[in-house]
Amino acid sequence: MKKTGMLKAMKLCLDYRKMDADEREKLRTERLQELVAYAREHSPYYKKLYQDIPADFRLQDLSPVNKRELMDHWDEWVTDQELKLADAEAFMTDRNNIGSRLNGKYMVFTTSGSTGNPLVAVYDKTAENIMGAISACRSYARSEDLKAFVLKGGKSIGVFADEGFYLGNSSIRSWLKTMPWKRKQLAVSSALWPIDKIVAQLNEFQPAMLGGYPSHLELLIEEAQAGRLRIHPVIIMTGGEYLSDTLRQRLADTFHCYVQTSYSCTEGGTVACECRQRHFHVNDDWLIVEPVDAAGNPVPDGVQSDRILLTNLYNYTQPYIRYEVTDRVIMHHEKCPCGNPSPWLELEGRTDDVTEFQEGDETIRIAPLSFYALLKEIHGIRRFQLIVYPKNRIEVRLEEKEGEDRGALFTAAKTALTDYLAAQNVHHVQISLAEEQPRQDKGSGKFKHIVSRQKETAPQD
């Protein structure tokens, strides 16, 4: 793909809305062919995988790929053979690198996703610009909210895990490093802080836009109702977790503004943007979404899938082509009243659990992304799962990377959890290491990092 600046990327996004159905299909086909040709030429992994595909291939001729397989062949997967997973992982051990570029070229992001297997992603500047253009052109469901945001000064703050290489946090840090004059307009509040410290920062900043994980924003409702949080945003944008209709309404009633969300992932950026009808319209000029069943067969419109296959048409450094994402969706191609002709999705509600701890007479609620952010920074852990029981008991399930000491990893995890909970005024907690590995739910096949079993009996040491 040719280098594409931000303004050019925005123009491409805007021009797509003017195309008819045939022009759109032609554009997607051309972009897919160009991506596959580039991947076959520059990625040893895809060269081998696609060695037998015909010249006139269809999308369905391309073998699906998954996170664990790609991570196991990371050095062969990327198309820049100077990139090495070991270098990326070393880069991420220094938190001062958040928002900086590996080798001066690539943003590095990490996530885990619903299978629990970690991913290390890299984006070049062109991919960043396209991802940013999609957000700039399509993130607002209603034009009146964009206007209100601008008229109120355009100040935005997100309540995120700010110590990791996550997509949202790293992107904001990158903007602030390259445009330091934006610090009065753009900020991050750490989801790892005690709630009173978050409230103090929000009160001082006075955002026009408030963003964050739904589970963290939920904790702010009580603060606003008690009069401790005194902000008046004109728009709330959530992400990173499922936003339920109930919580959406509670946030809207509390802060007296419109609340919306989007469907995003590290592998594809903003996959689908929400419209006025609360339909998630796929950004299908840059991403292909295929709903499939458990066997990988296409699922018709109106039927819930077992997963999706995602193809990112703009990331040439690290191609995601028919990449398995364990999200259940329902695809629609019927006309949407909002006027957007792109297909739209219904999303399954899925989230980790908010947990509660007791310290004396005080009940302290902890959002799941706080725990997730802590343990993701212990790089010897391949997968983890926390099971929270009554009486402040936590069971830690760990899967270590090859060559790592399981006991040492648990000690590091226990220390991080104990210190964090103490900062939240939880001083009496029992943390044990489980013999069993992290596991997905037997019924749904979904993976939760943080599971509350606070109505059950905890296992004994």
C-alpha positions as CSV (number, residue, x, y, z in Angstrom):
1,M,0.0,0.0,0.0
2,K,1.2,3.5,-0.8
3,K,2.0,5.8,2.1
4,T,-1.2,7.6,3.0
5,G,-1.4,10.8,5.1
6,M,-4.2,11.7,7.5
7,L,-6.0,14.1,5.1
8,K,-5.8,11.6,2.2
9,A,-7.1,8.9,4.4
10,M,-10.1,11.1,5.5
11,K,-10.8,11.9,1.9
12,L,-10.9,8.2,1.0
13,C,-13.3,7.6,3.9
14,L,-15.6,10.4,2.7
15,D,-15.4,9.4,-1.0
16,Y,-16.6,5.9,-0.1
17,R,-19.9,7.2,1.1
18,K,-20.6,8.7,-2.4
19,M,-20.0,5.4,-4.2
20,D,-22.7,3.1,-5.5
21,A,-22.8,-0.6,-4.6
22,D,-20.8,-1.8,-7.6
23,E,-18.1,0.8,-7.1
24,R,-17.8,-0.3,-3.4
25,E,-17.5,-3.9,-4.3
26,K,-14.9,-3.2,-6.9
27,L,-12.8,-1.2,-4.4
28,R,-13.0,-3.9,-1.7
29,T,-11.9,-6.5,-4.3
30,E,-9.0,-4.5,-5.5
31,R,-7.8,-3.8,-1.9
32,L,-8.1,-7.5,-1.0
33,Q,-6.1,-8.5,-4.1
34,E,-3.4,-6.0,-3.4
35,L,-3.1,-7.0,0.3
36,V,-2.9,-10.7,-0.5
37,A,-0.3,-10.1,-3.2
38,Y,1.8,-8.1,-0.8
39,A,1.5,-10.6,1.9
40,R,2.5,-13.5,-0.4
41,E,5.6,-11.6,-1.5
42,H,6.8,-10.2,1.8
43,S,5.5,-12.5,4.6
44,P,7.2,-15.9,4.7
45,Y,4.2,-17.2,6.7
46,Y,1.6,-16.2,4.1
47,K,3.9,-17.2,1.2
48,K,3.7,-20.7,2.5
49,L,0.1,-20.6,3.5
50,Y,-1.0,-19.3,0.1
51,Q,1.3,-21.2,-2.2
52,D,-1.5,-23.1,-3.8
53,I,-4.2,-20.5,-4.2
54,P,-5.2,-19.7,-7.8
55,A,-4.5,-16.3,-9.4
56,D,-8.3,-15.6,-9.6
57,F,-8.9,-16.5,-5.9
58,R,-12.0,-15.7,-4.0
59,L,-12.0,-14.6,-0.3
60,Q,-13.2,-18.1,0.6
61,D,-10.2,-19.7,-1.0
62,L,-7.9,-18.2,1.7
63,S,-7.3,-20.3,4.8
64,P,-8.5,-18.7,8.1
65,V,-5.8,-17.9,10.7
66,N,-6.0,-17.5,14.4
67,K,-4.2,-15.5,17.1
68,R,-2.2,-18.4,18.7
69,E,-1.0,-19.7,15.3
70,L,0.1,-16.2,14.2
71,M,1.8,-15.4,17.5
72,D,3.7,-18.7,17.2
73,H,5.1,-17.5,13.8
74,W,5.3,-13.8,14.6
75,D,8.7,-13.2,13.0
76,E,7.6,-14.9,9.7
77,W,4.1,-13.3,9.8
78,V,5.2,-9.7,9.6
79,T,6.2,-8.3,6.2
80,D,9.2,-6.3,7.5
81,Q,11.7,-8.9,8.2
82,E,13.7,-6.5,10.4
83,L,10.9,-6.7,12.9
84,K,11.3,-9.4,15.6
85,L,8.9,-10.4,18.4
86,A,11.7,-10.4,20.9
87,D,12.5,-6.7,20.1
88,A,8.8,-5.8,20.4
89,E,8.5,-7.5,23.8
90,A,11.7,-5.9,25.0
91,F,10.4,-2.5,23.8
92,M,7.2,-3.0,25.9
93,T,9.1,-3.7,29.1
94,D,9.8,0.1,29.3
95,R,6.6,2.0,30.0
96,N,8.2,5.2,28.8
97,N,7.9,3.7,25.3
98,I,4.1,3.9,25.4
99,G,3.1,6.2,22.6
100,S,6.6,5.9,21.0
101,R,7.5,3.9,17.8
102,L,9.5,0.7,17.7
103,N,12.5,1.1,15.3
104,G,11.2,4.7,14.8
105,K,8.5,3.3,12.5
106,Y,5.9,1.2,14.3
107,M,3.3,1.7,17.1
108,V,3.2,-1.4,19.3
109,F,-0.1,-2.5,20.8
110,T,-1.0,-5.4,23.0
111,T,-4.2,-7.1,24.0
112,S,-5.5,-10.4,24.9
113,G,-9.1,-10.7,23.6
114,S,-11.8,-13.2,24.3
115,T,-9.7,-16.3,24.0
116,G,-7.2,-15.1,26.5
117,N,-4.1,-15.6,24.2
118,P,-2.0,-12.4,24.1
119,L,-1.4,-10.5,20.9
120,V,1.5,-8.2,20.0
121,A,0.4,-5.9,17.1
122,V,2.3,-3.4,15.1
123,Y,1.0,-0.5,13.0
124,D,2.9,1.7,10.6
125,K,2.1,5.3,10.0
126,T,-0.2,4.7,7.1
127,A,-2.2,2.2,9.1
128,E,-2.4,4.6,12.0
129,N,-3.6,7.4,9.6
130,I,-6.4,5.2,8.2
131,M,-7.5,4.1,11.6
132,G,-7.5,7.7,12.8
133,A,-9.4,8.8,9.7
134,I,-12.2,6.2,10.3
135,S,-12.6,7.6,13.8
136,A,-12.5,11.2,12.7
137,C,-15.1,10.8,9.9
138,R,-17.4,8.2,11.5
139,S,-17.2,8.1,15.3
140,Y,-20.1,10.4,16.0
141,A,-23.6,8.8,15.7
142,R,-25.2,12.3,15.6
143,S,-23.9,15.4,14.0
144,E,-25.4,17.6,16.7
145,D,-23.2,15.9,19.3
146,L,-20.1,16.7,17.3
147,K,-21.2,20.3,17.0
148,A,-21.9,20.5,20.8
149,F,-18.5,19.0,21.5
150,V,-16.7,21.6,19.3
151,L,-18.7,24.5,20.8
152,K,-17.9,23.4,24.3
153,G,-14.2,23.6,23.6
154,G,-13.4,20.1,22.3
155,K,-11.9,18.9,25.5
156,S,-11.9,15.1,25.9
157,I,-10.6,12.7,28.6
158,G,-10.7,8.9,28.7
159,V,-10.7,6.7,31.8
160,F,-8.4,3.9,30.6
161,A,-5.7,1.6,31.9
162,D,-2.9,4.1,31.2
163,E,0.2,1.9,32.0
164,G,-0.1,-0.6,29.2
165,F,0.4,-0.7,25.4
166,Y,-3.3,-0.8,24.7
167,L,-4.8,0.7,21.5
168,G,-6.6,3.6,23.1
169,N,-4.0,4.6,25.6
170,S,-1.0,4.2,23.3
171,S,-2.8,6.3,20.6
172,I,-3.5,9.1,23.0
173,R,0.0,9.0,24.4
174,S,1.4,9.2,20.8
175,W,-0.7,12.3,20.0
176,L,0.4,14.0,23.2
177,K,4.1,13.2,22.5
178,T,3.9,14.6,19.0
179,M,1.5,17.4,19.8
180,P,2.3,18.5,23.4
181,W,0.2,21.6,23.0
182,K,-2.9,19.3,23.1
183,R,-2.5,18.6,26.8
184,K,-5.2,21.1,27.7
185,Q,-7.6,19.5,25.2
186,L,-6.8,15.8,25.5
187,A,-6.0,13.7,28.6
188,V,-6.1,10.2,30.1
189,S,-7.3,9.4,33.6
190,S,-5.9,6.2,35.0
191,A,-8.4,3.5,35.6
192,L,-6.0,2.1,38.2
193,W,-6.3,5.1,40.4
194,P,-8.7,5.2,43.5
195,I,-12.0,6.5,42.5
196,D,-11.6,9.8,44.5
197,K,-8.4,10.6,42.5
198,I,-10.2,10.0,39.2
199,V,-13.1,12.2,40.3
200,A,-10.6,15.0,41.3
201,Q,-8.9,14.9,37.9
202,L,-12.3,14.9,36.0
203,N,-13.5,17.9,38.1
204,E,-10.4,19.8,37.3
205,F,-10.3,19.0,33.6
206,Q,-14.1,19.5,32.9
207,P,-14.3,17.5,29.7
208,A,-16.8,18.1,26.9
209,M,-16.3,14.4,26.0
210,L,-16.0,11.6,28.5
211,G,-14.7,8.2,27.4
212,G,-13.8,5.0,29.0
213,Y,-14.6,1.4,29.7
214,P,-18.3,0.9,30.6
215,S,-17.5,-0.8,33.9
216,H,-15.4,2.2,35.0
217,L,-17.9,4.8,33.9
218,E,-20.5,2.9,35.9
219,L,-18.5,3.5,39.1
220,L,-18.7,7.3,38.3
221,I,-22.5,7.3,38.5
222,E,-22.6,7.1,42.3
223,E,-20.0,9.8,42.5
224,A,-22.1,12.1,40.3
225,Q,-25.3,11.3,42.2
226,A,-23.5,12.1,45.5
227,G,-22.4,15.4,44.2
228,R,-18.7,14.6,44.4
229,L,-18.3,14.4,40.6
230,R,-19.3,17.7,39.0
231,I,-18.8,17.5,35.2
232,H,-21.2,18.2,32.3
233,P,-20.0,16.4,29.2
234,V,-22.0,16.8,26.0
235,I,-21.1,13.2,24.8
236,I,-20.0,10.0,26.4
237,M,-18.2,7.5,24.3
238,T,-17.5,4.0,25.7
239,G,-15.3,1.3,24.4
240,G,-13.3,-1.8,25.3
241,E,-16.3,-3.6,26.8
242,Y,-19.9,-4.3,26.0
243,L,-22.3,-1.4,26.8
244,S,-25.6,-2.7,28.0
245,D,-28.8,-0.8,27.3
246,T,-29.4,-0.4,31.0
247,L,-26.0,1.1,31.7
248,R,-26.3,3.3,28.6
249,Q,-29.5,4.8,30.0
250,R,-28.2,5.2,33.5
251,L,-25.2,7.1,32.2
252,A,-27.4,9.3,30.0
253,D,-29.8,10.0,32.9
254,T,-26.9,10.8,35.3
255,F,-24.9,13.1,33.0
256,H,-27.7,14.4,30.8
257,C,-26.0,13.7,27.5
258,Y,-26.0,11.2,24.6
259,V,-24.1,8.0,25.2
260,Q,-22.7,5.8,22.4
261,T,-20.2,3.1,21.8
262,S,-18.4,1.3,18.9
263,Y,-17.1,-2.1,18.0
264,S,-13.3,-2.1,18.0
265,C,-10.4,-4.4,18.4
266,T,-6.6,-4.1,18.2
267,E,-6.4,-6.2,15.1
268,G,-8.8,-4.0,13.1
269,G,-9.2,-0.7,14.9
270,T,-12.8,0.5,14.7
271,V,-14.5,-2.3,13.0
272,A,-18.0,-0.8,13.2
273,C,-19.4,2.6,14.1
274,E,-22.7,3.0,15.8
275,C,-25.5,5.1,14.1
276,R,-28.6,6.8,15.5
277,Q,-30.5,3.5,15.3
278,R,-27.8,1.8,17.5
279,H,-26.8,-0.3,14.6
280,F,-23.1,-1.1,14.2
281,H,-22.2,-0.3,10.6
282,V,-19.1,-2.1,9.4
283,N,-16.3,0.1,8.0
284,D,-16.4,-2.2,5.0
285,D,-14.1,-0.1,2.8
286,W,-11.3,-1.1,5.1
287,L,-12.5,-4.2,6.9
288,I,-14.2,-7.4,5.8
289,V,-16.4,-9.2,8.4
290,E,-17.5,-12.7,7.8
291,P,-19.9,-14.3,10.3
292,V,-19.3,-18.0,10.5
293,D,-20.4,-21.0,12.6
294,A,-18.3,-23.3,14.8
295,A,-17.1,-25.2,11.7
296,G,-16.2,-22.1,9.8
297,N,-19.1,-22.1,7.5
298,P,-20.8,-18.8,6.5
299,V,-23.8,-17.8,8.6
300,P,-26.7,-16.1,6.8
301,D,-28.1,-12.7,7.7
302,G,-30.2,-12.6,10.8
303,V,-28.6,-15.6,12.4
304,Q,-26.1,-15.4,15.2
305,S,-22.6,-16.5,14.4
306,D,-20.2,-18.5,16.6
307,R,-17.3,-16.2,15.6
308,I,-16.2,-13.9,12.8
309,L,-13.4,-13.9,10.3
310,L,-11.9,-10.4,10.1
311,T,-9.8,-9.1,7.2
312,N,-8.0,-5.8,7.7
313,L,-7.4,-4.2,4.3
314,Y,-5.0,-1.5,5.5
315,N,-2.4,-3.1,7.7
316,Y,0.3,-4.3,5.3
317,T,3.0,-4.7,8.0
318,Q,1.1,-7.4,9.9
319,P,-1.7,-8.7,7.6
320,Y,-4.8,-10.0,9.3
321,I,-6.6,-12.0,6.5
322,R,-9.6,-14.1,7.5
323,Y,-8.5,-13.8,11.2
324,E,-10.6,-15.6,13.8
325,V,-12.2,-13.3,16.4
326,T,-14.4,-15.1,18.9
327,D,-17.2,-12.5,18.9
328,R,-20.8,-13.6,18.2
329,V,-22.6,-11.2,15.8
330,I,-25.7,-11.0,13.7
331,M,-25.1,-9.5,10.3
332,H,-27.7,-7.4,8.5
333,H,-27.7,-6.1,4.9
334,E,-31.2,-4.6,4.9
335,K,-31.4,-0.8,4.6
336,C,-30.9,1.2,7.7
337,P,-33.1,4.2,8.4
338,C,-29.9,6.3,9.2
339,G,-29.0,6.2,5.4
340,N,-25.6,4.4,5.8
341,P,-25.6,1.7,3.1
342,S,-22.8,-0.4,4.8
343,P,-23.9,-3.6,6.4
344,W,-24.6,-3.5,10.1
345,L,-24.2,-5.8,13.1
346,E,-25.9,-6.7,16.3
347,L,-23.4,-7.6,19.0
348,E,-23.6,-10.2,21.7
349,G,-23.3,-8.8,25.3
350,R,-20.1,-10.0,26.8
351,T,-18.0,-8.6,29.6
352,D,-15.8,-9.5,32.5
353,D,-17.3,-9.1,35.9
354,V,-17.2,-6.2,38.3
355,T,-16.1,-7.5,41.7
356,E,-16.8,-6.4,45.3
357,F,-14.5,-6.5,48.3
358,Q,-15.4,-5.8,51.9
359,E,-13.2,-3.7,54.3
360,G,-15.0,-3.3,57.6
361,D,-18.4,-1.8,56.8
362,E,-17.3,-0.5,53.4
363,T,-18.0,-2.3,50.1
364,I,-15.4,-1.5,47.5
365,R,-16.2,-2.2,43.8
366,I,-13.4,-2.9,41.4
367,A,-13.8,-2.7,37.6
368,P,-12.4,-5.8,35.7
369,L,-10.1,-3.8,33.4
370,S,-8.1,-2.7,36.5
371,F,-7.0,-6.2,37.3
372,Y,-6.5,-7.0,33.7
373,A,-4.1,-4.1,33.2
374,L,-2.1,-5.1,36.2
375,L,-1.4,-8.7,35.3
376,K,-0.9,-7.9,31.6
377,E,2.3,-6.1,32.6
378,I,3.8,-9.3,34.0
379,H,5.2,-10.4,30.7
380,G,6.1,-14.0,31.6
381,I,2.4,-14.8,31.9
382,R,0.9,-16.2,28.8
383,R,-2.7,-16.3,30.1
384,F,-4.4,-15.6,33.4
385,Q,-7.8,-15.7,35.0
386,L,-8.9,-14.4,38.4
387,I,-11.8,-16.0,40.2
388,V,-13.1,-13.8,43.0
389,Y,-15.0,-15.4,45.9
390,P,-16.6,-14.1,49.1
391,K,-14.6,-12.8,52.0
392,N,-12.0,-11.2,49.8
393,R,-10.6,-14.5,48.4
394,I,-9.0,-14.5,45.0
395,E,-7.9,-17.6,43.1
396,V,-5.3,-17.0,40.4
397,R,-5.1,-19.3,37.3
398,L,-1.9,-18.9,35.4
399,E,-0.5,-20.2,32.1
400,E,3.2,-19.3,31.9
401,K,5.3,-18.8,28.8
402,E,7.8,-21.5,28.0
403,G,10.8,-21.4,30.3
404,E,9.2,-19.2,32.9
405,D,9.0,-20.0,36.6
406,R,5.3,-20.4,37.5
407,G,5.9,-19.8,41.2
408,A,7.8,-16.6,40.6
409,L,5.1,-15.4,38.3
410,F,2.5,-16.0,40.9
411,T,4.5,-14.1,43.5
412,A,4.7,-11.1,41.1
413,A,1.0,-11.3,40.4
414,K,0.2,-11.6,44.1
415,T,2.3,-8.6,45.0
416,A,0.8,-6.5,42.2
417,L,-2.8,-7.4,43.3
418,T,-2.1,-6.9,47.0
419,D,-0.5,-3.4,46.3
420,Y,-3.3,-2.3,44.0
421,L,-6.1,-3.4,46.4
422,A,-4.3,-1.7,49.3
423,A,-4.4,1.5,47.2
424,Q,-8.2,1.0,46.9
425,N,-8.4,0.6,50.7
426,V,-8.7,-3.2,50.6
427,H,-6.2,-4.4,53.1
428,H,-7.4,-7.9,54.0
429,V,-7.3,-10.2,51.0
430,Q,-6.3,-13.9,50.5
431,I,-4.8,-14.8,47.2
432,S,-4.0,-18.4,46.2
433,L,-2.6,-20.1,43.1
434,A,-4.9,-22.6,41.4
435,E,-3.6,-25.9,40.0
436,E,-5.8,-25.6,37.0
437,Q,-5.1,-23.6,33.9
438,P,-7.3,-20.6,32.7
439,R,-10.2,-21.9,30.8
440,Q,-13.1,-20.8,28.6
441,D,-16.7,-21.2,29.6
442,K,-17.9,-24.7,28.6
443,G,-21.2,-23.4,27.4
444,S,-20.5,-20.3,25.4
445,G,-16.8,-20.9,24.6
446,K,-16.1,-17.3,25.7
447,F,-13.2,-16.4,27.9
448,K,-13.4,-14.1,31.0
449,H,-10.3,-12.8,32.7
450,I,-12.2,-11.7,35.8
451,V,-14.9,-14.0,37.1
452,S,-17.0,-13.2,40.2
453,R,-18.2,-16.2,42.1
454,Q,-19.1,-14.2,45.2
455,K,-22.3,-16.1,45.7
456,E,-20.4,-19.4,45.8
457,T,-18.0,-21.1,48.3
458,A,-14.3,-20.4,47.8
459,P,-11.9,-23.4,47.5
460,Q,-9.8,-24.0,50.6
461,D,-6.0,-23.9,50.6
